Amino acid sequence: MDPAPSPAQPPPPPVHVAIIMDGNGRWAKARGMPRTAGHKRGAEAVRRTVEAAREMGVSYLTLYAFSSENWKRPAGEVTDLMGLLRLYLRNEVSNLNKNGIRLKVIGDRTRLGADIVALIEESEARTAANTALTLVLALSYGGRQEIVAAARLLAEEVKAGLLAPSAIDDVALASRLSTNGIPDPDLVIRTSGEKRISNFLLWQGAYAELVFLDVLWPDFGRDELESAISDYHRRDRRYGTAAG
């Protein structure tokens, strides 16, 4: 008698998932609450999502936490967001460390407060050896600005005679981005129903699958992450090659 067939193994999760966390303000407005309340609930969604990604075997999770354009928001809201960031770095890093999660922050740190930069550096150092998941927070981050900064580095190296212009290719530019050493995202998710990438990982996401969800970020959790990954697995990734 032939042995019973083994149940099909689920496909492995994408190596790198990136999320544009959108909808905190609308979530709060719909409930007659201040925007700060939406941001606080959004921080809880971050905690849920990081835990779910680690348990599902995702290797890299990048969260768009604060964009370059977010500095244009009302000063009071920016202050509240920076306060939440301080709380997160102070209160969550021990939990990240306990769960084997490495923290990396990308973006323009020159616009952040000195105390926040110190917290970031301390958090990155404390978690540097962890391997269960790399959590990348994009803070004061803009994709165009990142590419410009990388191009400027290449120009300075050429000017100094350290690099030939003919040696500049996609690998050379990618190695000068803040994500150097991190694989490009396989899947980019945006919440809140908006269907744009808003200056997020423009270079790195060239071949990422995009999933747009109507759920507002404070309501995001394991079920929504699993749904987006299931959608990802149903797609045929051809990287610009002809259809089979």
HULINVEN-V344885 format. One record per helix or strand of 3 or more residues. SS is the DSSP state (a for helix, b for strand). FROM is the first residue (numbers start at 0). LEN is the number of residues. Records with the same first field share a line. If there is no record, write none. Layout:
# HULINVEN-V344885
SS->FROM-LEN, FROM-LEN
This chain:
# HULINVEN-V344885
b->15-5, 59-8, 100-6, 132-9, 186-4, 208-4
a->23-7, 34-22, 67-5, 74-24, 108-3, 113-14, 142-17, 164-3, 169-5, 216-3, 221-12
